[in-house]
Amino acid sequence: MKKPKILIRLTNQLRSKGDKNASQNAVAYLRKFGILKQDSYELTEKGKERNEMSAGDRAKDRASKYSGRKNDPSDYSYDAKTNQATLKYGKTR
């Protein structure tokens, strides 16, 4: 079975940080957060949605959820160097 893009990306990120068990840890993480089904590399519905998102889209989505505000992900700017999104100036809801 072909591995999903999100699994490949996370594995590469962990490996670049020196994780010697990057592949196993990436699978465990994605299963823990409901991205992969427990017994395979098959994506859940949530996983399918996140797999199609770009890194910027995922960062904006995370930031909007964790802000505690009722912000739309489009209210955020993405910084590729830090892989983080910040609220655009003047956007407060």
PDB file with one MODEL, atoms N, CA, C and O in Angstrom:
MODEL        1
ATOM      1  N   MET A   1       0.842  -1.191   0.000  1.00  0.00           N
ATOM      2  CA  MET A   1       0.000   0.000   0.000  1.00  0.00           C
ATOM      3  C   MET A   1       0.884   1.250   0.000  1.00  0.00           C
ATOM      4  O   MET A   1       1.881   1.307   0.720  1.00  0.00           O
ATOM      5  N   LYS A   2       0.524   2.233  -0.792  1.00  0.00           N
ATOM      6  CA  LYS A   2       1.259   3.479  -0.886  1.00  0.00           C
ATOM      7  C   LYS A   2       1.034   4.312   0.378  1.00  0.00           C
ATOM      8  O   LYS A   2      -0.093   4.431   0.858  1.00  0.00           O
ATOM      9  N   LYS A   3       2.108   4.881   0.908  1.00  0.00           N
ATOM     10  CA  LYS A   3       2.004   5.697   2.118  1.00  0.00           C
ATOM     11  C   LYS A   3       1.417   7.069   1.774  1.00  0.00           C
ATOM     12  O   LYS A   3       1.739   7.635   0.729  1.00  0.00           O
ATOM     13  N   PRO A   4       0.561   7.605   2.645  1.00  0.00           N
ATOM     14  CA  PRO A   4      -0.016   8.931   2.413  1.00  0.00           C
ATOM     15  C   PRO A   4       1.066  10.022   2.496  1.00  0.00           C
ATOM     16  O   PRO A   4       2.077   9.860   3.180  1.00  0.00           O
ATOM     17  N   LYS A   5       0.831  11.125   1.791  1.00  0.00           N
ATOM     18  CA  LYS A   5       1.772  12.241   1.780  1.00  0.00           C
ATOM     19  C   LYS A   5       2.050  12.755   3.184  1.00  0.00           C
ATOM     20  O   LYS A   5       3.190  13.080   3.514  1.00  0.00           O
ATOM     21  N   ILE A   6       1.012  12.830   4.014  1.00  0.00           N
ATOM     22  CA  ILE A   6       1.176  13.390   5.353  1.00  0.00           C
ATOM     23  C   ILE A   6       2.119  12.525   6.196  1.00  0.00           C
ATOM     24  O   ILE A   6       2.868  13.050   7.020  1.00  0.00           O
ATOM     25  N   LEU A   7       2.087  11.232   5.998  1.00  0.00           N
ATOM     26  CA  LEU A   7       2.987  10.319   6.712  1.00  0.00           C
ATOM     27  C   LEU A   7       4.421  10.506   6.223  1.00  0.00           C
ATOM     28  O   LEU A   7       5.350  10.536   7.029  1.00  0.00           O
ATOM     29  N   ILE A   8       4.603  10.631   4.938  1.00  0.00           N
ATOM     30  CA  ILE A   8       5.941  10.835   4.379  1.00  0.00           C
ATOM     31  C   ILE A   8       6.524  12.152   4.875  1.00  0.00           C
ATOM     32  O   ILE A   8       7.690  12.212   5.265  1.00  0.00           O
ATOM     33  N   ARG A   9       5.707  13.216   4.859  1.00  0.00           N
ATOM     34  CA  ARG A   9       6.180  14.534   5.321  1.00  0.00           C
ATOM     35  C   ARG A   9       6.600  14.487   6.782  1.00  0.00           C
ATOM     36  O   ARG A   9       7.674  14.975   7.137  1.00  0.00           O
ATOM     37  N   LEU A  10       5.757  13.901   7.637  1.00  0.00           N
ATOM     38  CA  LEU A  10       6.065  13.849   9.063  1.00  0.00           C
ATOM     39  C   LEU A  10       7.300  12.989   9.320  1.00  0.00           C
ATOM     40  O   LEU A  10       8.140  13.348  10.145  1.00  0.00           O
ATOM     41  N   THR A  11       7.418  11.879   8.636  1.00  0.00           N
ATOM     42  CA  THR A  11       8.594  11.020   8.781  1.00  0.00           C
ATOM     43  C   THR A  11       9.857  11.798   8.430  1.00  0.00           C
ATOM     44  O   THR A  11      10.852  11.726   9.152  1.00  0.00           O
ATOM     45  N   ASN A  12       9.822  12.536   7.330  1.00  0.00           N
ATOM     46  CA  ASN A  12      10.984  13.330   6.919  1.00  0.00           C
ATOM     47  C   ASN A  12      11.307  14.429   7.922  1.00  0.00           C
ATOM     48  O   ASN A  12      12.478  14.698   8.186  1.00  0.00           O
ATOM     49  N   GLN A  13      10.285  15.067   8.483  1.00  0.00           N
ATOM     50  CA  GLN A  13      10.512  16.107   9.487  1.00  0.00           C
ATOM     51  C   GLN A  13      11.182  15.520  10.731  1.00  0.00           C
ATOM     52  O   GLN A  13      12.142  16.088  11.252  1.00  0.00           O
ATOM     53  N   LEU A  14      10.676  14.392  11.197  1.00  0.00           N
ATOM     54  CA  LEU A  14      11.252  13.758  12.383  1.00  0.00           C
ATOM     55  C   LEU A  14      12.677  13.291  12.111  1.00  0.00           C
ATOM     56  O   LEU A  14      13.558  13.446  12.956  1.00  0.00           O
ATOM     57  N   ARG A  15      12.897  12.728  10.944  1.00  0.00           N
ATOM     58  CA  ARG A  15      14.235  12.252  10.577  1.00  0.00           C
ATOM     59  C   ARG A  15      15.228  13.416  10.532  1.00  0.00           C
ATOM     60  O   ARG A  15      16.368  13.278  10.974  1.00  0.00           O
ATOM     61  N   SER A  16      14.795  14.558  10.000  1.00  0.00           N
ATOM     62  CA  SER A  16      15.684  15.720   9.905  1.00  0.00           C
ATOM     63  C   SER A  16      16.031  16.283  11.278  1.00  0.00           C
ATOM     64  O   SER A  16      17.038  16.974  11.433  1.00  0.00           O
ATOM     65  N   LYS A  17      15.197  15.987  12.275  1.00  0.00           N
ATOM     66  CA  LYS A  17      15.468  16.417  13.646  1.00  0.00           C
ATOM     67  C   LYS A  17      16.284  15.382  14.414  1.00  0.00           C
ATOM     68  O   LYS A  17      16.540  15.545  15.607  1.00  0.00           O
ATOM     69  N   GLY A  18      16.694  14.312  13.720  1.00  0.00           N
ATOM     70  CA  GLY A  18      17.546  13.319  14.346  1.00  0.00           C
ATOM     71  C   GLY A  18      16.823  12.154  14.985  1.00  0.00           C
ATOM     72  O   GLY A  18      17.441  11.375  15.710  1.00  0.00           O
ATOM     73  N   ASP A  19      15.544  12.012  14.740  1.00  0.00           N
ATOM     74  CA  ASP A  19      14.775  10.895  15.307  1.00  0.00           C
ATOM     75  C   ASP A  19      15.172   9.603  14.603  1.00  0.00           C
ATOM     76  O   ASP A  19      14.951   9.448  13.402  1.00  0.00           O
ATOM     77  N   LYS A  20      15.753   8.685  15.351  1.00  0.00           N
ATOM     78  CA  LYS A  20      16.214   7.419  14.768  1.00  0.00           C
ATOM     79  C   LYS A  20      15.055   6.465  14.460  1.00  0.00           C
ATOM     80  O   LYS A  20      15.215   5.546  13.657  1.00  0.00           O
ATOM     81  N   ASN A  21      13.909   6.667  15.077  1.00  0.00           N
ATOM     82  CA  ASN A  21      12.718   5.852  14.838  1.00  0.00           C
ATOM     83  C   ASN A  21      11.626   6.691  14.178  1.00  0.00           C
ATOM     84  O   ASN A  21      10.449   6.566  14.517  1.00  0.00           O
ATOM     85  N   ALA A  22      12.020   7.541  13.240  1.00  0.00           N
ATOM     86  CA  ALA A  22      11.106   8.507  12.636  1.00  0.00           C
ATOM     87  C   ALA A  22       9.869   7.861  12.034  1.00  0.00           C
ATOM     88  O   ALA A  22       8.758   8.354  12.229  1.00  0.00           O
ATOM     89  N   SER A  23      10.044   6.774  11.313  1.00  0.00           N
ATOM     90  CA  SER A  23       8.913   6.138  10.642  1.00  0.00           C
ATOM     91  C   SER A  23       7.894   5.610  11.650  1.00  0.00           C
ATOM     92  O   SER A  23       6.695   5.850  11.513  1.00  0.00           O
ATOM     93  N   GLN A  24       8.373   4.898  12.650  1.00  0.00           N
ATOM     94  CA  GLN A  24       7.472   4.346  13.665  1.00  0.00           C
ATOM     95  C   GLN A  24       6.800   5.450  14.476  1.00  0.00           C
ATOM     96  O   GLN A  24       5.607   5.372  14.771  1.00  0.00           O
ATOM     97  N   ASN A  25       7.566   6.474  14.834  1.00  0.00           N
ATOM     98  CA  ASN A  25       7.004   7.568  15.622  1.00  0.00           C
ATOM     99  C   ASN A  25       5.985   8.376  14.833  1.00  0.00           C
ATOM    100  O   ASN A  25       4.988   8.833  15.393  1.00  0.00           O
ATOM    101  N   ALA A  26       6.224   8.556  13.545  1.00  0.00           N
ATOM    102  CA  ALA A  26       5.268   9.281  12.706  1.00  0.00           C
ATOM    103  C   ALA A  26       3.946   8.525  12.630  1.00  0.00           C
ATOM    104  O   ALA A  26       2.878   9.127  12.743  1.00  0.00           O
ATOM    105  N   VAL A  27       4.012   7.220  12.441  1.00  0.00           N
ATOM    106  CA  VAL A  27       2.792   6.401  12.385  1.00  0.00           C
ATOM    107  C   VAL A  27       2.049   6.480  13.717  1.00  0.00           C
ATOM    108  O   VAL A  27       0.832   6.659  13.741  1.00  0.00           O
ATOM    109  N   ALA A  28       2.778   6.348  14.820  1.00  0.00           N
ATOM    110  CA  ALA A  28       2.154   6.392  16.147  1.00  0.00           C
ATOM    111  C   ALA A  28       1.473   7.742  16.386  1.00  0.00           C
ATOM    112  O   ALA A  28       0.356   7.792  16.900  1.00  0.00           O
ATOM    113  N   TYR A  29       2.141   8.827  16.017  1.00  0.00           N
ATOM    114  CA  TYR A  29       1.590  10.160  16.196  1.00  0.00           C
ATOM    115  C   TYR A  29       0.313  10.346  15.377  1.00  0.00           C
ATOM    116  O   TYR A  29      -0.693  10.837  15.888  1.00  0.00           O
ATOM    117  N   LEU A  30       0.360   9.954  14.111  1.00  0.00           N
ATOM    118  CA  LEU A  30      -0.801  10.137  13.242  1.00  0.00           C
ATOM    119  C   LEU A  30      -1.975   9.262  13.676  1.00  0.00           C
ATOM    120  O   LEU A  30      -3.128   9.661  13.518  1.00  0.00           O
ATOM    121  N   ARG A  31      -1.705   8.106  14.208  1.00  0.00           N
ATOM    122  CA  ARG A  31      -2.782   7.262  14.734  1.00  0.00           C
ATOM    123  C   ARG A  31      -3.357   7.870  16.005  1.00  0.00           C
ATOM    124  O   ARG A  31      -4.572   7.864  16.200  1.00  0.00           O
ATOM    125  N   LYS A  32      -2.506   8.389  16.858  1.00  0.00           N
ATOM    126  CA  LYS A  32      -2.948   8.996  18.118  1.00  0.00           C
ATOM    127  C   LYS A  32      -3.921  10.150  17.864  1.00  0.00           C
ATOM    128  O   LYS A  32      -4.893  10.329  18.599  1.00  0.00           O
ATOM    129  N   PHE A  33      -3.648  10.921  16.820  1.00  0.00           N
ATOM    130  CA  PHE A  33      -4.480  12.087  16.534  1.00  0.00           C
ATOM    131  C   PHE A  33      -5.552  11.837  15.484  1.00  0.00           C
ATOM    132  O   PHE A  33      -6.142  12.778  14.952  1.00  0.00           O
ATOM    133  N   GLY A  34      -5.802  10.564  15.187  1.00  0.00           N
ATOM    134  CA  GLY A  34      -6.926  10.211  14.326  1.00  0.00           C
ATOM    135  C   GLY A  34      -6.728  10.488  12.854  1.00  0.00           C
ATOM    136  O   GLY A  34      -7.704  10.644  12.121  1.00  0.00           O
ATOM    137  N   ILE A  35      -5.480  10.553  12.403  1.00  0.00           N
ATOM    138  CA  ILE A  35      -5.198  10.792  10.995  1.00  0.00           C
ATOM    139  C   ILE A  35      -5.126   9.470  10.230  1.00  0.00           C
ATOM    140  O   ILE A  35      -5.611   9.361   9.103  1.00  0.00           O
ATOM    141  N   LEU A  36      -4.513   8.470  10.864  1.00  0.00           N
ATOM    142  CA  LEU A  36      -4.420   7.122  10.290  1.00  0.00           C
ATOM    143  C   LEU A  36      -5.281   6.166  11.089  1.00  0.00           C
ATOM    144  O   LEU A  36      -5.430   6.313  12.302  1.00  0.00           O
ATOM    145  N   LYS A  37      -5.850   5.180  10.397  1.00  0.00           N
ATOM    146  CA  LYS A  37      -6.590   4.132  11.092  1.00  0.00           C
ATOM    147  C   LYS A  37      -5.612   3.296  11.909  1.00  0.00           C
ATOM    148  O   LYS A  37      -4.436   3.188  11.561  1.00  0.00           O
ATOM    149  N   GLN A  38      -6.097   2.710  12.986  1.00  0.00           N
ATOM    150  CA  GLN A  38      -5.241   2.021  13.948  1.00  0.00           C
ATOM    151  C   GLN A  38      -4.495   0.817  13.380  1.00  0.00           C
ATOM    152  O   GLN A  38      -3.400   0.507  13.850  1.00  0.00           O
ATOM    153  N   ASP A  39      -5.038   0.147  12.412  1.00  0.00           N
ATOM    154  CA  ASP A  39      -4.439  -1.105  11.958  1.00  0.00           C
ATOM    155  C   ASP A  39      -3.825  -1.052  10.557  1.00  0.00           C
ATOM    156  O   ASP A  39      -3.482  -2.090   9.991  1.00  0.00           O
ATOM    157  N   SER A  40      -3.688   0.150  10.000  1.00  0.00           N
ATOM    158  CA  SER A  40      -3.143   0.244   8.640  1.00  0.00           C
ATOM    159  C   SER A  40      -2.610   1.648   8.386  1.00  0.00           C
ATOM    160  O   SER A  40      -2.627   2.504   9.270  1.00  0.00           O
ATOM    161  N   TYR A  41      -2.138   1.868   7.165  1.00  0.00           N
ATOM    162  CA  TYR A  41      -1.722   3.201   6.726  1.00  0.00           C
ATOM    163  C   TYR A  41      -2.876   3.955   6.070  1.00  0.00           C
ATOM    164  O   TYR A  41      -2.668   5.018   5.486  1.00  0.00           O
ATOM    165  N   GLU A  42      -4.075   3.418   6.161  1.00  0.00           N
ATOM    166  CA  GLU A  42      -5.235   4.053   5.540  1.00  0.00           C
ATOM    167  C   GLU A  42      -5.644   5.293   6.331  1.00  0.00           C
ATOM    168  O   GLU A  42      -5.665   5.283   7.562  1.00  0.00           O
ATOM    169  N   LEU A  43      -5.966   6.353   5.606  1.00  0.00           N
ATOM    170  CA  LEU A  43      -6.369   7.609   6.220  1.00  0.00           C
ATOM    171  C   LEU A  43      -7.807   7.553   6.717  1.00  0.00           C
ATOM    172  O   LEU A  43      -8.665   6.919   6.103  1.00  0.00           O
ATOM    173  N   THR A  44      -8.060   8.225   7.836  1.00  0.00           N
ATOM    174  CA  THR A  44      -9.423   8.429   8.300  1.00  0.00           C
ATOM    175  C   THR A  44     -10.012   9.589   7.500  1.00  0.00           C
ATOM    176  O   THR A  44      -9.315  10.171   6.669  1.00  0.00           O
ATOM    177  N   GLU A  45     -11.261   9.933   7.727  1.00  0.00           N
ATOM    178  CA  GLU A  45     -11.856  11.088   7.034  1.00  0.00           C
ATOM    179  C   GLU A  45     -11.090  12.356   7.394  1.00  0.00           C
ATOM    180  O   GLU A  45     -10.782  13.169   6.523  1.00  0.00           O
ATOM    181  N   LYS A  46     -10.783  12.523   8.672  1.00  0.00           N
ATOM    182  CA  LYS A  46      -9.987  13.669   9.111  1.00  0.00           C
ATOM    183  C   LYS A  46      -8.623  13.641   8.423  1.00  0.00           C
ATOM    184  O   LYS A  46      -8.121  14.676   7.985  1.00  0.00           O
ATOM    185  N   GLY A  47      -8.035  12.465   8.332  1.00  0.00           N
ATOM    186  CA  GLY A  47      -6.733  12.305   7.692  1.00  0.00           C
ATOM    187  C   GLY A  47      -6.762  12.675   6.218  1.00  0.00           C
ATOM    188  O   GLY A  47      -5.824  13.291   5.713  1.00  0.00           O
ATOM    189  N   LYS A  48      -7.824  12.308   5.530  1.00  0.00           N
ATOM    190  CA  LYS A  48      -7.953  12.647   4.105  1.00  0.00           C
ATOM    191  C   LYS A  48      -7.979  14.161   3.914  1.00  0.00           C
ATOM    192  O   LYS A  48      -7.368  14.700   2.992  1.00  0.00           O
ATOM    193  N   GLU A  49      -8.700  14.829   4.809  1.00  0.00           N
ATOM    194  CA  GLU A  49      -8.805  16.286   4.740  1.00  0.00           C
ATOM    195  C   GLU A  49      -7.429  16.928   4.987  1.00  0.00           C
ATOM    196  O   GLU A  49      -7.012  17.806   4.232  1.00  0.00           O
ATOM    197  N   ARG A  50      -6.731  16.495   6.034  1.00  0.00           N
ATOM    198  CA  ARG A  50      -5.431  17.076   6.380  1.00  0.00           C
ATOM    199  C   ARG A  50      -4.362  16.701   5.363  1.00  0.00           C
ATOM    200  O   ARG A  50      -3.441  17.482   5.123  1.00  0.00           O
ATOM    201  N   ASN A  51      -4.467  15.532   4.770  1.00  0.00           N
ATOM    202  CA  ASN A  51      -3.504  15.090   3.766  1.00  0.00           C
ATOM    203  C   ASN A  51      -3.517  15.998   2.540  1.00  0.00           C
ATOM    204  O   ASN A  51      -2.486  16.176   1.892  1.00  0.00           O
ATOM    205  N   GLU A  52      -4.666  16.568   2.221  1.00  0.00           N
ATOM    206  CA  GLU A  52      -4.799  17.442   1.056  1.00  0.00           C
ATOM    207  C   GLU A  52      -4.391  18.879   1.354  1.00  0.00           C
ATOM    208  O   GLU A  52      -4.248  19.680   0.430  1.00  0.00           O
ATOM    209  N   MET A  53      -4.202  19.218   2.617  1.00  0.00           N
ATOM    210  CA  MET A  53      -3.825  20.573   2.994  1.00  0.00           C
ATOM    211  C   MET A  53      -2.324  20.780   2.800  1.00  0.00           C
ATOM    212  O   MET A  53      -1.536  19.842   2.922  1.00  0.00           O
ATOM    213  N   SER A  54      -1.945  22.007   2.500  1.00  0.00           N
ATOM    214  CA  SER A  54      -0.522  22.350   2.438  1.00  0.00           C
ATOM    215  C   SER A  54      -0.022  22.577   3.866  1.00  0.00           C
ATOM    216  O   SER A  54      -0.815  22.635   4.805  1.00  0.00           O
ATOM    217  N   ALA A  55       1.270  22.702   4.019  1.00  0.00           N
ATOM    218  CA  ALA A  55       1.844  22.971   5.345  1.00  0.00           C
ATOM    219  C   ALA A  55       1.292  24.287   5.894  1.00  0.00           C
ATOM    220  O   ALA A  55       0.995  24.387   7.085  1.00  0.00           O
ATOM    221  N   GLY A  56       1.156  25.284   5.041  1.00  0.00           N
ATOM    222  CA  GLY A  56       0.609  26.569   5.456  1.00  0.00           C
ATOM    223  C   GLY A  56      -0.835  26.466   5.894  1.00  0.00           C
ATOM    224  O   GLY A  56      -1.231  27.072   6.889  1.00  0.00           O
ATOM    225  N   ASP A  57      -1.624  25.704   5.159  1.00  0.00           N
ATOM    226  CA  ASP A  57      -3.029  25.517   5.519  1.00  0.00           C
ATOM    227  C   ASP A  57      -3.152  24.830   6.877  1.00  0.00           C
ATOM    228  O   ASP A  57      -3.994  25.202   7.695  1.00  0.00           O
ATOM    229  N   ARG A  58      -2.301  23.819   7.112  1.00  0.00           N
ATOM    230  CA  ARG A  58      -2.349  23.114   8.398  1.00  0.00           C
ATOM    231  C   ARG A  58      -1.932  24.035   9.536  1.00  0.00           C
ATOM    232  O   ARG A  58      -2.537  24.001  10.608  1.00  0.00           O
ATOM    233  N   ALA A  59      -0.909  24.857   9.322  1.00  0.00           N
ATOM    234  CA  ALA A  59      -0.451  25.789  10.357  1.00  0.00           C
ATOM    235  C   ALA A  59      -1.528  26.821  10.682  1.00  0.00           C
ATOM    236  O   ALA A  59      -1.764  27.136  11.848  1.00  0.00           O
ATOM    237  N   LYS A  60      -2.176  27.343   9.646  1.00  0.00           N
ATOM    238  CA  LYS A  60      -3.257  28.318   9.860  1.00  0.00           C
ATOM    239  C   LYS A  60      -4.428  27.676  10.593  1.00  0.00           C
ATOM    240  O   LYS A  60      -5.028  28.292  11.474  1.00  0.00           O
ATOM    241  N   ASP A  61      -4.749  26.444  10.231  1.00  0.00           N
ATOM    242  CA  ASP A  61      -5.830  25.726  10.891  1.00  0.00           C
ATOM    243  C   ASP A  61      -5.512  25.509  12.370  1.00  0.00           C
ATOM    244  O   ASP A  61      -6.367  25.729  13.228  1.00  0.00           O
ATOM    245  N   ARG A  62      -4.277  25.075  12.672  1.00  0.00           N
ATOM    246  CA  ARG A  62      -3.856  24.880  14.066  1.00  0.00           C
ATOM    247  C   ARG A  62      -3.951  26.173  14.857  1.00  0.00           C
ATOM    248  O   ARG A  62      -4.484  26.195  15.966  1.00  0.00           O
ATOM    249  N   ALA A  63      -3.423  27.265  14.273  1.00  0.00           N
ATOM    250  CA  ALA A  63      -3.412  28.549  14.962  1.00  0.00           C
ATOM    251  C   ALA A  63      -4.822  29.042  15.249  1.00  0.00           C
ATOM    252  O   ALA A  63      -5.086  29.575  16.327  1.00  0.00           O
ATOM    253  N   SER A  64      -5.723  28.871  14.302  1.00  0.00           N
ATOM    254  CA  SER A  64      -7.098  29.344  14.515  1.00  0.00           C
ATOM    255  C   SER A  64      -7.802  28.523  15.592  1.00  0.00           C
ATOM    256  O   SER A  64      -8.611  29.063  16.347  1.00  0.00           O
ATOM    257  N   LYS A  65      -7.507  27.233  15.672  1.00  0.00           N
ATOM    258  CA  LYS A  65      -8.124  26.385  16.697  1.00  0.00           C
ATOM    259  C   LYS A  65      -7.586  26.690  18.081  1.00  0.00           C
ATOM    260  O   LYS A  65      -8.342  26.725  19.052  1.00  0.00           O
ATOM    261  N   TYR A  66      -6.275  26.912  18.176  1.00  0.00           N
ATOM    262  CA  TYR A  66      -5.647  27.093  19.481  1.00  0.00           C
ATOM    263  C   TYR A  66      -5.713  28.513  20.002  1.00  0.00           C
ATOM    264  O   TYR A  66      -5.369  28.752  21.160  1.00  0.00           O
ATOM    265  N   SER A  67      -6.145  29.464  19.187  1.00  0.00           N
ATOM    266  CA  SER A  67      -6.174  30.866  19.617  1.00  0.00           C
ATOM    267  C   SER A  67      -7.263  31.140  20.652  1.00  0.00           C
ATOM    268  O   SER A  67      -7.151  32.068  21.453  1.00  0.00           O
ATOM    269  N   GLY A  68      -8.313  30.326  20.628  1.00  0.00           N
ATOM    270  CA  GLY A  68      -9.424  30.576  21.535  1.00  0.00           C
ATOM    271  C   GLY A  68     -10.362  31.655  21.022  1.00  0.00           C
ATOM    272  O   GLY A  68     -11.354  31.979  21.675  1.00  0.00           O
ATOM    273  N   ARG A  69     -10.057  32.206  19.871  1.00  0.00           N
ATOM    274  CA  ARG A  69     -10.902  33.231  19.259  1.00  0.00           C
ATOM    275  C   ARG A  69     -11.703  32.596  18.132  1.00  0.00           C
ATOM    276  O   ARG A  69     -11.443  31.459  17.738  1.00  0.00           O
ATOM    277  N   LYS A  70     -12.657  33.322  17.628  1.00  0.00           N
ATOM    278  CA  LYS A  70     -13.442  32.824  16.500  1.00  0.00           C
ATOM    279  C   LYS A  70     -12.862  33.379  15.212  1.00  0.00           C
ATOM    280  O   LYS A  70     -13.507  34.151  14.503  1.00  0.00           O
ATOM    281  N   ASN A  71     -11.637  32.973  14.922  1.00  0.00           N
ATOM    282  CA  ASN A  71     -10.955  33.441  13.715  1.00  0.00           C
ATOM    283  C   ASN A  71     -11.027  32.386  12.631  1.00  0.00           C
ATOM    284  O   ASN A  71     -11.018  31.183  12.891  1.00  0.00           O
ATOM    285  N   ASP A  72     -11.097  32.875  11.424  1.00  0.00           N
ATOM    286  CA  ASP A  72     -11.040  32.024  10.248  1.00  0.00           C
ATOM    287  C   ASP A  72      -9.569  31.772   9.924  1.00  0.00           C
ATOM    288  O   ASP A  72      -8.752  32.678  10.095  1.00  0.00           O
ATOM    289  N   PRO A  73      -9.203  30.582   9.465  1.00  0.00           N
ATOM    290  CA  PRO A  73      -7.805  30.344   9.095  1.00  0.00           C
ATOM    291  C   PRO A  73      -7.243  31.365   8.108  1.00  0.00           C
ATOM    292  O   PRO A  73      -6.034  31.594   8.088  1.00  0.00           O
ATOM    293  N   SER A  74      -8.097  31.983   7.289  1.00  0.00           N
ATOM    294  CA  SER A  74      -7.609  32.985   6.327  1.00  0.00           C
ATOM    295  C   SER A  74      -7.192  34.282   7.024  1.00  0.00           C
ATOM    296  O   SER A  74      -6.608  35.157   6.385  1.00  0.00           O
ATOM    297  N   ASP A  75      -7.481  34.423   8.324  1.00  0.00           N
ATOM    298  CA  ASP A  75      -7.069  35.595   9.097  1.00  0.00           C
ATOM    299  C   ASP A  75      -5.612  35.496   9.542  1.00  0.00           C
ATOM    300  O   ASP A  75      -5.116  36.387  10.231  1.00  0.00           O
ATOM    301  N   TYR A  76      -4.922  34.422   9.154  1.00  0.00           N
ATOM    302  CA  TYR A  76      -3.561  34.177   9.599  1.00  0.00           C
ATOM    303  C   TYR A  76      -2.572  34.249   8.443  1.00  0.00           C
ATOM    304  O   TYR A  76      -2.901  33.959   7.293  1.00  0.00           O
ATOM    305  N   SER A  77      -1.355  34.644   8.786  1.00  0.00           N
ATOM    306  CA  SER A  77      -0.239  34.650   7.840  1.00  0.00           C
ATOM    307  C   SER A  77       0.666  33.480   8.189  1.00  0.00           C
ATOM    308  O   SER A  77       0.868  33.170   9.363  1.00  0.00           O
ATOM    309  N   TYR A  78       1.208  32.834   7.170  1.00  0.00           N
ATOM    310  CA  TYR A  78       2.057  31.664   7.366  1.00  0.00           C
ATOM    311  C   TYR A  78       3.514  32.020   7.140  1.00  0.00           C
ATOM    312  O   TYR A  78       3.851  32.699   6.171  1.00  0.00           O
ATOM    313  N   ASP A  79       4.385  31.559   8.040  1.00  0.00           N
ATOM    314  CA  ASP A  79       5.833  31.735   7.906  1.00  0.00           C
ATOM    315  C   ASP A  79       6.442  30.363   7.656  1.00  0.00           C
ATOM    316  O   ASP A  79       6.478  29.527   8.558  1.00  0.00           O
ATOM    317  N   ALA A  80       6.918  30.127   6.446  1.00  0.00           N
ATOM    318  CA  ALA A  80       7.465  28.819   6.072  1.00  0.00           C
ATOM    319  C   ALA A  80       8.735  28.485   6.843  1.00  0.00           C
ATOM    320  O   ALA A  80       9.024  27.308   7.057  1.00  0.00           O
ATOM    321  N   LYS A  81       9.497  29.481   7.263  1.00  0.00           N
ATOM    322  CA  LYS A  81      10.736  29.223   8.007  1.00  0.00           C
ATOM    323  C   LYS A  81      10.458  28.600   9.366  1.00  0.00           C
ATOM    324  O   LYS A  81      11.215  27.746   9.828  1.00  0.00           O
ATOM    325  N   THR A  82       9.377  29.025  10.006  1.00  0.00           N
ATOM    326  CA  THR A  82       9.053  28.513  11.338  1.00  0.00           C
ATOM    327  C   THR A  82       7.907  27.508  11.311  1.00  0.00           C
ATOM    328  O   THR A  82       7.623  26.864  12.321  1.00  0.00           O
ATOM    329  N   ASN A  83       7.250  27.370  10.168  1.00  0.00           N
ATOM    330  CA  ASN A  83       6.072  26.514  10.008  1.00  0.00           C
ATOM    331  C   ASN A  83       4.980  26.895  11.011  1.00  0.00           C
ATOM    332  O   ASN A  83       4.290  26.035  11.559  1.00  0.00           O
ATOM    333  N   GLN A  84       4.840  28.201  11.237  1.00  0.00           N
ATOM    334  CA  GLN A  84       3.823  28.702  12.148  1.00  0.00           C
ATOM    335  C   GLN A  84       3.018  29.802  11.490  1.00  0.00           C
ATOM    336  O   GLN A  84       3.479  30.479  10.570  1.00  0.00           O
ATOM    337  N   ALA A  85       1.809  29.959  11.985  1.00  0.00           N
ATOM    338  CA  ALA A  85       0.929  31.002  11.478  1.00  0.00           C
ATOM    339  C   ALA A  85       0.641  31.986  12.604  1.00  0.00           C
ATOM    340  O   ALA A  85       0.494  31.601  13.764  1.00  0.00           O
ATOM    341  N   THR A  86       0.565  33.258  12.242  1.00  0.00           N
ATOM    342  CA  THR A  86       0.246  34.301  13.207  1.00  0.00           C
ATOM    343  C   THR A  86      -0.933  35.113  12.698  1.00  0.00           C
ATOM    344  O   THR A  86      -1.157  35.231  11.493  1.00  0.00           O
ATOM    345  N   LEU A  87      -1.668  35.658  13.627  1.00  0.00           N
ATOM    346  CA  LEU A  87      -2.839  36.452  13.301  1.00  0.00           C
ATOM    347  C   LEU A  87      -2.412  37.721  12.556  1.00  0.00           C
ATOM    348  O   LEU A  87      -1.503  38.427  12.992  1.00  0.00           O
ATOM    349  N   LYS A  88      -3.065  38.001  11.447  1.00  0.00           N
ATOM    350  CA  LYS A  88      -2.766  39.200  10.674  1.00  0.00           C
ATOM    351  C   LYS A  88      -3.130  40.434  11.500  1.00  0.00           C
ATOM    352  O   LYS A  88      -4.062  40.404  12.303  1.00  0.00           O
ATOM    353  N   TYR A  89      -2.395  41.493  11.295  1.00  0.00           N
ATOM    354  CA  TYR A  89      -2.628  42.728  12.012  1.00  0.00           C
ATOM    355  C   TYR A  89      -4.053  43.235  11.790  1.00  0.00           C
ATOM    356  O   TYR A  89      -4.530  43.290  10.657  1.00  0.00           O
ATOM    357  N   GLY A  90      -4.712  43.597  12.859  1.00  0.00           N
ATOM    358  CA  GLY A  90      -6.053  44.151  12.776  1.00  0.00           C
ATOM    359  C   GLY A  90      -7.167  43.132  12.723  1.00  0.00           C
ATOM    360  O   GLY A  90      -8.335  43.509  12.632  1.00  0.00           O
ATOM    361  N   LYS A  91      -6.844  41.853  12.778  1.00  0.00           N
ATOM    362  CA  LYS A  91      -7.877  40.809  12.714  1.00  0.00           C
ATOM    363  C   LYS A  91      -8.216  40.354  14.131  1.00  0.00           C
ATOM    364  O   LYS A  91      -7.470  39.595  14.748  1.00  0.00           O
ATOM    365  N   THR A  92      -9.334  40.822  14.626  1.00  0.00           N
ATOM    366  CA  THR A  92      -9.803  40.365  15.934  1.00  0.00           C
ATOM    367  C   THR A  92     -11.295  40.146  15.853  1.00  0.00           C
ATOM    368  O   THR A  92     -12.045  41.051  15.489  1.00  0.00           O
ATOM    369  N   ARG A  93     -11.719  38.964  16.188  1.00  0.00           N
ATOM    370  CA  ARG A  93     -13.155  38.655  16.187  1.00  0.00           C
ATOM    371  C   ARG A  93     -13.511  38.111  17.527  1.00  0.00           C
ATOM    372  O   ARG A  93     -14.670  37.777  17.770  1.00  0.00           O
TER     373      ARG A  93
ENDMDL
END
